[in-house]
Amino acid sequence: MNKYLIVGLGNPGKKYEKNRHNIGYVIAAALNFMMDLNSDELGESITSKEYNVVKYKLENDDELHIMFPLTFMNNSGNAVKKYTEKYNIDIKNMIVVYDAEEVKLGDQKVSAPEGITELKVS
């Protein structure tokens, strides 16, 4: 069984709702919505004071965890670390979605762990 984690970064609160920093939340929420539409069962909710997560069962007993940290972006690493340790998720199976000021709006940048060359996706 493999466990996969998608983390949608953003800043909490109504003040930041439509801010560019919240693109991670928006994309993770859209994925969560699509999973609910295409699954026989709704995902299982896991909550703490630091995050909300929806966990889905996939084929072969694999799991997809979609995480929404409830901390500001600068502090989200602590929540992600705690969650990956608690649920034994390998960081090689994790995708973090966030905005990056160095990337022009409308472009994407994809990178992988362990020194794999960065890929640009247009």
N, C-alpha and C positions, 0 to 999 in steps of 0.2 A: 504494500500500500504506500502510495506517495501522498504527501501533503503539499499543497501549493498555496501561497499567500500573495494576494494583491493588496497593496496598501495605497489608499488614496489620501494624499496629504492635502491639508488646507488649514485654515485658521478658524477656530470656533466662533460662533456668535453671529447675530444678524448683521452686525456692522461689516463683516467680511464676506457675506453671502455671495455677492456678485463681483468679488475681487478676483483678479487673475490668479492670485495664490491658491484659490480654491479649485482649480481645474482638476486636481487629483481627486477631490471629493466628487466632483461632477462626473468624471469618467467612472469611478468606482460605483457610484449610484446607478449610472446607466447600465453597467455590467450586472449589478445586482438585480435590477429590473428585468433585464433580458434573461437572467438565470431563472427568476421566478416564473416568467412566461413560458419557458421551455422545460420546466421540471414538473414532475408529477406531484412533488411535495415542495412546500416553501422551505427555505433555509432555516437552520437552527440559529437563534440569536444568542450571542455570548456578549455580556456587557460587564464593564468595570468602570471605575471612575476615570480611567485613562483611555478607554477605547470602546467602540461598538464593533462587533464582528458578526458577519453572517456566514455560516458554514454550510456547504452543500456537499452531499454525497455524489460522487461521480462513478463512472464505470470502474470495475475491478476494485471496488472499495476505496478508490482514491478520494481525496477531499480537496475542495477549493474553499479557502477562507478569504473573505473580502473584508478588509479592515478599514475603519474610519477612526483614526486617533482623535481623541477629544482634547488634545493639548495643542498649543501653538506649534507651528512647523519646527521652530528651533528646538523644541523639547520632545518631538515625536519619536526620536530614536530610542528613548528610554521605554516608551510604551511598546514599540515594536520589538525591542530586545526581550522584554519580559514575556511578551506573547509567544515569540518564537521559542524561547526556552521552556515555557510552561507546556506548550503543545508540540514540542520537539519537531519544529519545522526547519529544514535545512535552508540556509540563506541562498543556496543555488536554486531553490524553488520559489524565490520571492521576486516580485516585481513591485517597484515603488513608482507611483505616478505623481509627478509634481511639476510645477512650472519652474523654468530656469531663465533668469533674466538674460543670459547670454544667447539664448535661442530665440530667434525672431518669431513673433506671434504667427501661428499657422504652420510653423515647422515643427518637426519632432526630432528627438535625439534618443537613440537606443544604445545602451551600453551593457556589458555583461561583466560578471565578477572575474577575478583572477587574471587580470591583464589581457583579456580578449579584446582585440581592437574594437574601438567604437564604431558603430554603424550609424549612418545618417539615413533617415527615412523621409521621403518627401511625399 
